[in-house]
């Protein structure tokens, strides 16, 4: 591998916070990023070489992106795998992760079937096309259960819990499309592992423990507060998932832990919110790993630097308003805290606006989590 002043260009479909952090990670290793996004001035704009304006699935925008790139990738599952494939062929530019992987992951039912067929543990699930099929499935799976939109859901959107027979019809109306239903998993913790597929290399980061409220990730604690053998089991399942996928890149693998057993919830074919801890907490961040991987470069070390907690900065507003974060001084005054601001112009209810990471090689994870929650009392968008 040779590095020159005019380094390679990675074209990224999506210029949100993940595209922004990909740009931040790419620059120090001599890589330029060009991103496309439906927002005229997306969060990635200040830190990437250029942005193209167009929908995530717009063929012309993806074609224009491919014309400027040495490799194509994406930071959102709304990218169109067919358009990526056509642009790849037209401009002789590889796409990573592979479009087939994106197709499989975009449809949660197809994703679950692939995992089950490979012998990877997943919750019981059924495809449901109407309320009659949903009621029949729930007679087998029982209550409570989780109804999921097969396509398009993220950050809890497209997931509707069903607590009793009385909630079936309302739940199905909220999905508004193809659906699947999963049996409730009485998990003790939600874990995640960031995995990476390189050129004949595989890597997994230390498993993190995720804290959700209202189906939205609030906190990640690393290492996960489980016995070492459970963490090793989580890494083993993550490696099995990586073997099932095609193409290079970083993958967020969400897991359930129940009595020490691990099952797979969902896969994201991109850097993941639960992996933001790696920026300060690991030898190589998930974002640098993704850039290295899609280019076919050697992967970096996945070792963690210390105990780490990440807390998301979510919009605490009742309705959309111009983004203005108060309480920054408290974050910047903390010797263990690092602030990441996503540059979004509008704060919305529960919108991810940034995150704060606390890292300390000696501190107990519970202490770091308490510190993160104490810092949280100082910041607000609603003032």
Secondary structure, DSSP 8 states (H G I E B T S, - for coil): ----SS--EEEEE--SHHHHHHHHHHHTTT-EEEEEESSTT-GGGGTSSEEEES-TT-HHHHHHHHHT-SEEEESSTTS-HHHHHHHHHHHT-EESS-HHHHHHHHSHHHHHHHHHHTT--B--EEEESSHHHHHHHHHHH-SSEEEEESSS--TTTTEEEE-SGGGHHHHHHHH-S-EEEEE----SEEEEEEEEE-SS-EEE---EEEEEETTEEEEEEES-SS-HHHHHHHHHHHHHHHHH--SSEEEEEEEEEETTEEEEEEEESS--GGGTTHHHHBSS-HHHHHHHHHHT-------B-SEEEEEEEE---SS-EE---B-HHHHHH-TTEEEEE---SEE-TT-EEEEEEEEESSS-HHHHHHHHHHHHTT-BS--
